[in-house]
């Protein structure tokens, strides 16, 4: 069985901070995609709730995800976005069948 994982992360912005959250997302996409353990990194915006952003990511392994979480770009993103959240970040880690 492969070590590959998929991740779904849901970020819900406080009212009035949606543009700030979207800008922060824009700063983290390319460096995340450039990481050795990244297979796919696609942020989305919910069409029915514009304050909700959903990341769909694929990583080579949980270890690759852990390395991602240590990077300067991820740390900067988290530091910017966490104070703008209306609710806690939701993360679902999946293993392909």
N, CA, C and O atoms as a GROMACS GRO file, in nm:
protein
  388
    1UNK      N    1   0.084  -0.118   0.000
    1UNK     CA    2   0.000   0.000   0.000
    1UNK      C    3   0.088   0.124   0.000
    1UNK      O    4   0.188   0.131   0.071
    2UNK      N    5   0.051   0.220  -0.078
    2UNK     CA    6   0.124   0.346  -0.090
    2UNK      C    7   0.113   0.426   0.040
    2UNK      O    8   0.016   0.412   0.114
    3UNK      N    9   0.212   0.509   0.065
    3UNK     CA   10   0.208   0.600   0.180
    3UNK      C   11   0.134   0.729   0.147
    3UNK      O   12   0.115   0.814   0.234
    4UNK      N   13   0.093   0.745   0.022
    4UNK     CA   14   0.028   0.869  -0.022
    4UNK      C   15  -0.096   0.898   0.062
    4UNK      O   16  -0.173   0.809   0.097
    5UNK      N   17  -0.112   1.028   0.093
    5UNK     CA   18  -0.232   1.072   0.165
    5UNK      C   19  -0.296   1.187   0.089
    5UNK      O   20  -0.232   1.256   0.010
    6UNK      N   21  -0.423   1.205   0.116
    6UNK     CA   22  -0.497   1.322   0.069
    6UNK      C   23  -0.540   1.399   0.192
    6UNK      O   24  -0.560   1.342   0.299
    7UNK      N   25  -0.554   1.528   0.175
    7UNK     CA   26  -0.593   1.613   0.286
    7UNK      C   27  -0.700   1.709   0.237
    7UNK      O   28  -0.690   1.765   0.128
    8UNK      N   29  -0.802   1.727   0.319
    8UNK     CA   30  -0.903   1.830   0.294
    8UNK      C   31  -0.897   1.922   0.415
    8UNK      O   32  -0.914   1.877   0.529
    9UNK      N   33  -0.873   2.049   0.391
    9UNK     CA   34  -0.869   2.148   0.499
    9UNK      C   35  -0.975   2.253   0.470
    9UNK      O   36  -0.987   2.302   0.357
   10UNK      N   37  -1.052   2.287   0.571
   10UNK     CA   38  -1.160   2.386   0.556
   10UNK      C   39  -1.130   2.506   0.644
   10UNK      O   40  -1.114   2.494   0.766
   11UNK      N   41  -1.123   2.621   0.580
   11UNK     CA   42  -1.093   2.748   0.646
   11UNK      C   43  -1.215   2.837   0.627
   11UNK      O   44  -1.257   2.862   0.514
   12UNK      N   45  -1.272   2.885   0.738
   12UNK     CA   46  -1.388   2.974   0.729
   12UNK      C   47  -1.349   3.110   0.786
   12UNK      O   48  -1.318   3.122   0.905
   13UNK      N   49  -1.352   3.210   0.701
   13UNK     CA   50  -1.311   3.346   0.739
   13UNK      C   51  -1.418   3.417   0.819
   13UNK      O   52  -1.538   3.395   0.800
   14UNK      N   53  -1.374   3.503   0.910
   14UNK     CA   54  -1.467   3.592   0.980
   14UNK      C   55  -1.528   3.686   0.878
   14UNK      O   56  -1.464   3.719   0.778
   15UNK      N   57  -1.652   3.731   0.900
   15UNK     CA   58  -1.713   3.827   0.807
   15UNK      C   59  -1.622   3.949   0.789
   15UNK      O   60  -1.571   4.007   0.885
   16UNK      N   61  -1.605   3.985   0.663
   16UNK     CA   62  -1.523   4.101   0.629
   16UNK      C   63  -1.376   4.073   0.610
   16UNK      O   64  -1.301   4.163   0.570
   17UNK      N   65  -1.332   3.949   0.636
   17UNK     CA   66  -1.190   3.916   0.620
   17UNK      C   67  -1.163   3.824   0.502
   17UNK      O   68  -1.051   3.776   0.484
   18UNK      N   69  -1.266   3.798   0.422
   18UNK     CA   70  -1.252   3.702   0.312
   18UNK      C   71  -1.139   3.740   0.215
   18UNK      O   72  -1.063   3.653   0.172
   19UNK      N   73  -1.128   3.867   0.181
   19UNK     CA   74  -1.023   3.910   0.087
   19UNK      C   75  -0.884   3.890   0.147
   19UNK      O   76  -0.791   3.853   0.075
   20UNK      N   77  -0.868   3.913   0.277
   20UNK     CA   78  -0.739   3.891   0.342
   20UNK      C   79  -0.703   3.743   0.342
   20UNK      O   80  -0.588   3.706   0.318
   21UNK      N   81  -0.800   3.659   0.370
   21UNK     CA   82  -0.775   3.515   0.370
   21UNK      C   83  -0.739   3.468   0.229
   21UNK      O   84  -0.644   3.391   0.212
   22UNK      N   85  -0.812   3.514   0.129
   22UNK     CA   86  -0.782   3.475  -0.008
   22UNK      C   87  -0.642   3.522  -0.049
   22UNK      O   88  -0.570   3.449  -0.117
   23UNK      N   89  -0.603   3.641  -0.009
   23UNK     CA   90  -0.469   3.692  -0.040
   23UNK      C   91  -0.362   3.605   0.026
   23UNK      O   92  -0.260   3.574  -0.036
   24UNK      N   93  -0.384   3.565   0.150
   24UNK     CA   94  -0.289   3.478   0.220
   24UNK      C   95  -0.277   3.343   0.151
   24UNK      O   96  -0.168   3.287   0.140
   25UNK      N   97  -0.389   3.291   0.105
   25UNK     CA   98  -0.387   3.164   0.032
   25UNK      C   99  -0.302   3.178  -0.094
   25UNK      O  100  -0.223   3.090  -0.128
   26UNK      N  101  -0.318   3.289  -0.163
   26UNK     CA  102  -0.241   3.313  -0.285
   26UNK      C  103  -0.091   3.310  -0.262
   26UNK      O  104  -0.015   3.276  -0.353
   27UNK      N  105  -0.048   3.347  -0.142
   27UNK     CA  106   0.095   3.349  -0.111
   27UNK      C  107   0.154   3.210  -0.082
   27UNK      O  108   0.275   3.191  -0.092
   28UNK      N  109   0.070   3.115  -0.047
   28UNK     CA  110   0.120   2.984  -0.005
   28UNK      C  111   0.110   2.877  -0.115
   28UNK      O  112   0.172   2.771  -0.103
   29UNK      N  113   0.034   2.903  -0.219
   29UNK     CA  114   0.008   2.800  -0.321
   29UNK      C  115   0.136   2.756  -0.394
   29UNK      O  116   0.171   2.638  -0.390
   30UNK      N  117   0.203   2.847  -0.459
   30UNK     CA  118   0.318   2.807  -0.541
   30UNK      C  119   0.431   2.744  -0.460
   30UNK      O  120   0.485   2.642  -0.501
   31UNK      N  121   0.470   2.803  -0.343
   31UNK     CA  122   0.575   2.735  -0.267
   31UNK      C  123   0.533   2.597  -0.217
   31UNK      O  124   0.617   2.507  -0.206
   32UNK      N  125   0.406   2.579  -0.186
   32UNK     CA  126   0.359   2.447  -0.143
   32UNK      C  127   0.366   2.347  -0.257
   32UNK      O  128   0.407   2.233  -0.237
   33UNK      N  129   0.325   2.389  -0.375
   33UNK     CA  130   0.331   2.300  -0.492
   33UNK      C  131   0.473   2.263  -0.528
   33UNK      O  132   0.496   2.157  -0.587
   34UNK      N  133   0.569   2.348  -0.494
   34UNK     CA  134   0.709   2.324  -0.527
   34UNK      C  135   0.778   2.227  -0.430
   34UNK      O  136   0.889   2.182  -0.457
   35UNK      N  137   0.713   2.194  -0.320
   35UNK     CA  138   0.773   2.103  -0.222
   35UNK      C  139   0.788   1.963  -0.281
   35UNK      O  140   0.702   1.916  -0.356
   36UNK      N  141   0.896   1.898  -0.245
   36UNK     CA  142   0.927   1.765  -0.299
   36UNK      C  143   0.817   1.663  -0.272
   36UNK      O  144   0.790   1.578  -0.357
   37UNK      N  145   0.754   1.669  -0.156
   37UNK     CA  146   0.653   1.570  -0.120
   37UNK      C  147   0.513   1.603  -0.165
   37UNK      O  148   0.420   1.526  -0.138
   38UNK      N  149   0.495   1.716  -0.234
   38UNK     CA  150   0.361   1.755  -0.277
   38UNK      C  151   0.328   1.691  -0.412
   38UNK      O  152   0.409   1.693  -0.504
   39UNK      N  153   0.209   1.636  -0.420
   39UNK     CA  154   0.159   1.580  -0.546
   39UNK      C  155   0.057   1.674  -0.608
   39UNK      O  156   0.056   1.694  -0.730
   40UNK      N  157  -0.027   1.733  -0.524
   40UNK     CA  158  -0.130   1.825  -0.572
   40UNK      C  159  -0.170   1.917  -0.457
   40UNK      O  160  -0.178   1.874  -0.342
   41UNK      N  161  -0.195   2.044  -0.489
   41UNK     CA  162  -0.232   2.143  -0.387
   41UNK      C  163  -0.326   2.242  -0.453
   41UNK      O  164  -0.284   2.331  -0.527
   42UNK      N  165  -0.457   2.226  -0.425
   42UNK     CA  166  -0.556   2.309  -0.493
   42UNK      C  167  -0.652   2.370  -0.391
   42UNK      O  168  -0.734   2.300  -0.334
   43UNK      N  169  -0.642   2.502  -0.368
   43UNK     CA  170  -0.740   2.568  -0.284
   43UNK      C  171  -0.865   2.603  -0.365
   43UNK      O  172  -0.856   2.632  -0.484
   44UNK      N  173  -0.979   2.600  -0.300
   44UNK     CA  174  -1.107   2.631  -0.363
   44UNK      C  175  -1.183   2.731  -0.277
   44UNK      O  176  -1.154   2.746  -0.158
   45UNK      N  177  -1.279   2.798  -0.337
   45UNK     CA  178  -1.371   2.883  -0.261
   45UNK      C  179  -1.511   2.826  -0.279
   45UNK      O  180  -1.553   2.796  -0.391
   46UNK      N  181  -1.582   2.813  -0.170
   46UNK     CA  182  -1.717   2.757  -0.170
   46UNK      C  183  -1.812   2.855  -0.240
   46UNK      O  184  -1.824   2.970  -0.198
   47UNK      N  185  -1.878   2.810  -0.345
   47UNK     CA  186  -1.969   2.898  -0.419
   47UNK      C  187  -2.093   2.936  -0.339
   47UNK      O  188  -2.152   3.041  -0.363
   48UNK      N  189  -2.132   2.852  -0.244
   48UNK     CA  190  -2.250   2.879  -0.163
   48UNK      C  191  -2.218   2.952  -0.033
   48UNK      O  192  -2.308   3.005   0.033
   49UNK      N  193  -2.093   2.956   0.004
   49UNK     CA  194  -2.048   3.026   0.126
   49UNK      C  195  -1.912   3.088   0.095
   49UNK      O  196  -1.810   3.024   0.118
   50UNK      N  197  -1.909   3.212   0.045
   50UNK     CA  198  -1.782   3.273   0.003
   50UNK      C  199  -1.682   3.296   0.115
   50UNK      O  200  -1.568   3.333   0.089
   51UNK      N  201  -1.722   3.275   0.240
   51UNK     CA  202  -1.629   3.286   0.352
   51UNK      C  203  -1.555   3.154   0.374
   51UNK      O  204  -1.460   3.149   0.453
   52UNK      N  205  -1.596   3.047   0.305
   52UNK     CA  206  -1.535   2.915   0.325
   52UNK      C  207  -1.440   2.883   0.211
   52UNK      O  208  -1.474   2.893   0.093
   53UNK      N  209  -1.319   2.845   0.249
   53UNK     CA  210  -1.216   2.805   0.155
   53UNK      C  211  -1.181   2.659   0.186
   53UNK      O  212  -1.165   2.622   0.302
   54UNK      N  213  -1.170   2.578   0.082
   54UNK     CA  214  -1.144   2.435   0.100
   54UNK      C  215  -1.020   2.397   0.020
   54UNK      O  216  -1.013   2.417  -0.101
   55UNK      N  217  -0.922   2.344   0.091
   55UNK     CA  218  -0.800   2.295   0.027
   55UNK      C  219  -0.815   2.146   0.002
   55UNK      O  220  -0.859   2.072   0.090
   56UNK      N  221  -0.778   2.102  -0.117
   56UNK     CA  222  -0.771   1.961  -0.149
   56UNK      C  223  -0.627   1.936  -0.190
   56UNK      O  224  -0.579   1.988  -0.290
   57UNK      N  225  -0.559   1.856  -0.109
   57UNK     CA  226  -0.416   1.836  -0.127
   57UNK      C  227  -0.383   1.688  -0.134
   57UNK      O  228  -0.455   1.605  -0.078
   58UNK      N  229  -0.274   1.656  -0.202
   58UNK     CA  230  -0.220   1.519  -0.202
   58UNK      C  231  -0.072   1.528  -0.169
   58UNK      O  232   0.001   1.610  -0.225
   59UNK      N  233  -0.030   1.443  -0.077
   59UNK     CA  234   0.109   1.441  -0.032
   59UNK      C  235   0.163   1.299  -0.045
   59UNK      O  236   0.088   1.202  -0.037
   60UNK      N  237   0.292   1.288  -0.065
   60UNK     CA  238   0.357   1.157  -0.081
   60UNK      C  239   0.343   1.071   0.045
   60UNK      O  240   0.341   0.948   0.037
   61UNK      N  241   0.333   1.137   0.162
   61UNK     CA  242   0.324   1.064   0.289
   61UNK      C  243   0.286   1.162   0.400
   61UNK      O  244   0.286   1.283   0.380
   62UNK      N  245   0.254   1.107   0.516
   62UNK     CA  246   0.230   1.194   0.632
   62UNK      C  247   0.357   1.269   0.669
   62UNK      O  248   0.351   1.383   0.716
   63UNK      N  249   0.472   1.205   0.648
   63UNK     CA  250   0.599   1.272   0.677
   63UNK      C  251   0.616   1.395   0.586
   63UNK      O  252   0.664   1.499   0.632
   64UNK      N  253   0.578   1.383   0.460
   64UNK     CA  254   0.586   1.498   0.368
   64UNK      C  255   0.493   1.610   0.414
   64UNK      O  256   0.528   1.727   0.405
   65UNK      N  257   0.375   1.574   0.462
   65UNK     CA  258   0.283   1.674   0.516
   65UNK      C  259   0.343   1.741   0.640
   65UNK      O  260   0.333   1.863   0.655
   66UNK      N  261   0.405   1.663   0.726
   66UNK     CA  262   0.468   1.718   0.846
   66UNK      C  263   0.579   1.816   0.808
   66UNK      O  264   0.596   1.920   0.873
   67UNK      N  265   0.655   1.784   0.705
   67UNK     CA  266   0.761   1.875   0.658
   67UNK      C  267   0.699   2.004   0.604
   67UNK      O  268   0.752   2.113   0.627
   68UNK      N  269   0.589   1.992   0.532
   68UNK     CA  270   0.517   2.109   0.480
   68UNK      C  271   0.478   2.203   0.594
   68UNK      O  272   0.493   2.324   0.583
   69UNK      N  273   0.430   2.146   0.702
   69UNK     CA  274   0.383   2.227   0.815
   69UNK      C  275   0.497   2.301   0.885
   69UNK      O  276   0.472   2.395   0.961
   70UNK      N  277   0.621   2.261   0.861
   70UNK     CA  278   0.738   2.327   0.920
   70UNK      C  279   0.794   2.438   0.831
   70UNK      O  280   0.878   2.516   0.876
   71UNK      N  281   0.749   2.447   0.706
   71UNK     CA  282   0.808   2.544   0.613
   71UNK      C  283   0.774   2.688   0.653
   71UNK      O  284   0.673   2.714   0.719
   72UNK      N  285   0.860   2.778   0.612
   72UNK     CA  286   0.838   2.920   0.642
   72UNK      C  287   0.710   2.971   0.579
   72UNK      O  288   0.638   3.050   0.641
   73UNK      N  289   0.679   2.928   0.456
   73UNK     CA  290   0.558   2.978   0.391
   73UNK      C  291   0.431   2.928   0.460
   73UNK      O  292   0.333   3.002   0.470
   74UNK      N  293   0.432   2.804   0.508
   74UNK     CA  294   0.314   2.754   0.581
   74UNK      C  295   0.301   2.824   0.715
   74UNK      O  296   0.191   2.862   0.754
   75UNK      N  297   0.412   2.843   0.786
   75UNK     CA  298   0.409   2.910   0.915
   75UNK      C  299   0.358   3.054   0.901
   75UNK      O  300   0.281   3.102   0.984
   76UNK      N  301   0.403   3.124   0.796
   76UNK     CA  302   0.356   3.260   0.771
   76UNK      C  303   0.206   3.260   0.740
   76UNK      O  304   0.132   3.345   0.789
   77UNK      N  305   0.163   3.165   0.658
   77UNK     CA  306   0.021   3.153   0.625
   77UNK      C  307  -0.062   3.132   0.752
   77UNK      O  308  -0.161   3.202   0.774
   78UNK      N  309  -0.022   3.036   0.833
   78UNK     CA  310  -0.097   3.007   0.956
   78UNK      C  311  -0.101   3.128   1.048
   78UNK      O  312  -0.204   3.158   1.107
   79UNK      N  313   0.011   3.198   1.060
   79UNK     CA  314   0.016   3.316   1.146
   79UNK      C  315  -0.076   3.427   1.099
   79UNK      O  316  -0.131   3.501   1.180
   80UNK      N  317  -0.092   3.438   0.968
   80UNK     CA  318  -0.180   3.539   0.911
   80UNK      C  319  -0.326   3.499   0.921
   80UNK      O  320  -0.411   3.581   0.956
   81UNK      N  321  -0.357   3.374   0.890
   81UNK     CA  322  -0.496   3.331   0.875
   81UNK      C  323  -0.566   3.295   1.006
   81UNK      O  324  -0.684   3.325   1.022
   82UNK      N  325  -0.497   3.234   1.099
   82UNK     CA  326  -0.563   3.188   1.222
   82UNK      C  327  -0.642   3.299   1.292
   82UNK      O  328  -0.754   3.274   1.335
   83UNK      N  329  -0.588   3.422   1.306
   83UNK     CA  330  -0.667   3.526   1.371
   83UNK      C  331  -0.790   3.571   1.290
   83UNK      O  332  -0.878   3.638   1.344
   84UNK      N  333  -0.796   3.534   1.162
   84UNK     CA  334  -0.906   3.575   1.075
   84UNK      C  335  -1.017   3.470   1.066
   84UNK      O  336  -1.115   3.490   0.994
   85UNK      N  337  -1.003   3.359   1.138
   85UNK     CA  338  -1.098   3.249   1.125
   85UNK      C  339  -1.221   3.267   1.214
   85UNK      O  340  -1.211   3.310   1.329
   86UNK      N  341  -1.336   3.234   1.157
   86UNK     CA  342  -1.462   3.239   1.231
   86UNK      C  343  -1.482   3.114   1.316
   86UNK      O  344  -1.558   3.115   1.412
   87UNK      N  345  -1.412   3.007   1.280
   87UNK     CA  346  -1.421   2.881   1.354
   87UNK      C  347  -1.289   2.808   1.337
   87UNK      O  348  -1.212   2.841   1.247
   88UNK      N  349  -1.262   2.709   1.421
   88UNK     CA  350  -1.134   2.638   1.410
   88UNK      C  351  -1.115   2.573   1.272
   88UNK      O  352  -1.211   2.528   1.209
   89UNK      N  353  -0.993   2.569   1.229
   89UNK     CA  354  -0.955   2.501   1.105
   89UNK      C  355  -0.997   2.355   1.115
   89UNK      O  356  -0.975   2.290   1.218
   90UNK      N  357  -1.055   2.303   1.008
   90UNK     CA  358  -1.093   2.162   1.002
   90UNK      C  359  -0.998   2.091   0.907
   90UNK      O  360  -0.980   2.134   0.793
   91UNK      N  361  -0.939   1.982   0.953
   91UNK     CA  362  -0.847   1.906   0.869
   91UNK      C  363  -0.889   1.759   0.869
   91UNK      O  364  -0.911   1.699   0.974
   92UNK      N  365  -0.901   1.704   0.750
   92UNK     CA  366  -0.934   1.562   0.732
   92UNK      C  367  -0.821   1.501   0.651
   92UNK      O  368  -0.793   1.545   0.540
   93UNK      N  369  -0.756   1.398   0.706
   93UNK     CA  370  -0.647   1.331   0.637
   93UNK      C  371  -0.700   1.195   0.591
   93UNK      O  372  -0.753   1.117   0.670
   94UNK      N  373  -0.684   1.168   0.463
   94UNK     CA  374  -0.742   1.049   0.400
   94UNK      C  375  -0.633   0.962   0.338
   94UNK      O  376  -0.529   1.012   0.296
   95UNK      N  377  -0.658   0.833   0.333
   95UNK     CA  378  -0.569   0.740   0.266
   95UNK      C  379  -0.646   0.679   0.149
   95UNK      O  380  -0.758   0.630   0.167
   96UNK      N  381  -0.587   0.683   0.029
   96UNK     CA  382  -0.657   0.623  -0.085
   96UNK      C  383  -0.676   0.473  -0.064
   96UNK      O  384  -0.591   0.406  -0.006
   97UNK      N  385  -0.788   0.424  -0.112
   97UNK     CA  386  -0.816   0.280  -0.103
   97UNK      C  387  -0.763   0.208  -0.226
   97UNK      O  388  -0.777   0.086  -0.237
   0.00000   0.00000   0.00000
